[in-house]
Amino acid sequence: MNYMTPVELNDKINAKSDLVLLDIRESYELDICQIGGLHIPMGDISSRVSEINADFEVAVLCRSGKRAEAVANYLETEAEMKKVTIVSGGILAWIDTVDSSLEAY
């Protein structure tokens, strides 16, 4: 599995790279803080996988990185996506290293 740091993700977002930021957290988590991207809760991935543009790198984001690992594994093995990356440390690491104005939970 491939990993990127929140700083690397931020650089790719700012550079407008061909990237899909896939936020797999629950809606109530997005109500607390979010950084944009495509929101598909983890439990809905298998039924909504067609919404993810597999031509781009897919960066999977959750709260701490654990759920992202499971979803990335699914996307690589079941959906046969080739460019899947996990955002290390999830939104909590993003808050620590990129944007401390967001609320941690």
Buried (B, 14 or more C-beta within 10 A) or exposed (E): EEBBBBEBBBEBBEEEEEBBBBBBBBEEBBEEBBBEBBBBBBEEBEEEBEEBBBEBBBBBBBBEBEBBBBBBBBBBEEBEBEBBBBBBBBBBBBBEBBEEEBEEE
